[in-house]
Amino acid sequence: MMKLNIPAEIQQLATDTYRLVRQKTTDSKPISVLHIDDEYSFIVHGIDATTPEKIWVFDIGTVKTARDFFKLFPPTPGEIENAIQVVEDEVMPLHKLLIPNSLLYSTDTSIRVIAQYALFEENHHDIVLARDSMERVFNRLAAIITGIPASQDILPASNEFAATLLILREVMHHLGYLDIVILN
């Protein structure tokens, strides 16, 4: 469940991440910054150059989601569906709270890895990952989950990778982001 009382260290990390992204962006459009940590995730949102308007922290994260829902790799279709339901319940309330047409950013290495599997290239610069490209990576994971041997694909055979991809997918779909910019 979305946290109402955000610990000071997470608030500070969220604010610092927002400022870092704002320093690297040149326009004054509203932005959202996604961070997926091991035990939680957050979205920071705003227009101001230094201070975010909102910080939302979610009780979903790479390790937590993998641990809570996936027993073995690959997860079962039922495990994926259960995880999707919980992630949806976490992020859906934000849909009406975000400033329309905001741009989505991240500085996460784990999201950069997903982008590299979508784009089939190693890239050390900023990357724009389209929702359609991310969805193709998710479909590759879904093929593994439904029985194609994991050795048939180069995706990481890791529940943490699956959890991060699932969280990213649900955020992009349910909050209406067509792409995410992963800053270096």
N, C-alpha and C positions, 0 to 999 in steps of 0.2 A: 504494500500500500504506500502511496506517495507520502513522504515524510512532511509533517507540518513544522516540526522543530528540527531545524537543520543544524548539525554540529558545526561549531565555529571553524574547524579545520576544513570541512567540506565547503562551507561558505567562502572561505578564503581561496581555496583551490578553484572554485567556480568563478569567482570574481577575477582572479589572476588569469585564468584561461580566457575569459571574455575579453579582458584588456589586451592580452597577447593577440587574439584574433582581430580585434578592432585596430590594433597597430598595423596589421598586415593588410587590412582592407582599405580601399580607397574611397568607396562611396559612403553615403550616409543613410543607406537603406537599413531597415531593421534586420537584425541578425539573430539567429539561434545557434547555440554551440552545444553539440552533443558530446558527452564524455561517458564512456562505458568502462567502469572500473571493475575490479574483481567482485566486490560485494554490493555495489550500488551503481546507479547511473544518474547523470543529471543533464538537464537542459537549462541553459542560461539564455536569457532573451532580453533584447533591448535595442534602443536607437542611440543612446548616449555614447560618447567616445570612451568614457572611462568606467562608468558605473552601470551594471545591468539593471533593468527594471524588475525582472523576476528571476528567481532561481527555483527550479523544481528538482527534487531528489526522489529517485524511485528505488524501491526495494528489489531491484533486479540488477544483475551484473554477470560478467563472464563466468566466474567460478561459481557464484551462488546459483545461477540459473542451471548451469550444467550439473552441479551437485544435487539440487532440489528435484530435477526432473529426469535426468538421463542416467540410466543404470550402467549401460555399456555403450561402446561405439560400434556401429552407428546406433543412435537412439531409435526407438520404434516409432511408427507413425502416431500411435496414441500418446507417447511421451512428448512428441513435437506438438501435437494438438493441445495437450494440457499446458505446455509452456507458452504457446501462442496465446491461449486464453488469458493467462496471468499477465503476460506482457501487454496485451491489448487493454486489459482492465487498468493497468498502471498508466499507460500513455494517453488513452482516449479522452480523458477529461481536459487535456490541454488543447484539444482541437479548437475549442471556442475561446480559449484564453490568449492564443498567440496573435500577434499583429499579422494581418494578412500579407502575403507576398514576401515574408521574410526569407532570407537566404540561410541555408543550413551549412554549418562548418563543423570541423573536428580537427584535433591535433593528435588523435589516437593512433598509435602504431597498429593496433589490432584492426582498425577500420582501413588503414592504408594497405594492410595485407589482403583484406577482402578486395579492395580496388585492384591490387596487382593481379589477383586471380581473375578478375573480370576483364582486365585490360591485357593480360598475358605479357606483362612487361615489368621490369624493375624500374622504378621511377623515384628519384630522390628529390623531385620538385613537387610543387602543389599539384594535386590531382583532382579532377572533377569526375565524380562517379555518378552516372545517371541511374535513376531508379530501375530502368529497364535492364541495364547491365548488371546491377546488383541482383535483380530478380533472376537473371540467367545463372548466376552463381548459386543462388538458393535452389533453383531447379536442378542443378547438378547435385547438390547435397540431397535433395528429395529423391533423386534417382538412386543414390547410394542407400538411403533409408529404406527404399522400397525394393531393394534386392540386387542392384547392379554392384558387383564387387568393388570395394573401395580402391582396389589396385588398378581399376580401369580409369581412374581420374587422378589428377595431381593435387586435389584439395587436401588440406591437412586432415588426418584421421584423428580428430580431437573433438571432444564434446565442448570444450571451451570455444573453439572456432565456430562450431555449430550454434552455440548460445549467443555469441557476439553477432553472427550473421542474422540470427532470428530477431534479436533486439533491434538491430539496424533496420531490418526489413519492416518491422512493425512500426517503428518511429516514422520511417519515410512514407509508408502507405497511409497510416491513420492520421498523420499530421499534415499530409498533403505536399510533402517535399518531392520535387521532381529530380533533384540531385543534391549531392553533398560535396562540398569542397574540403579536401583533406590537406591541411597546410603542413608544410615541412617545418 
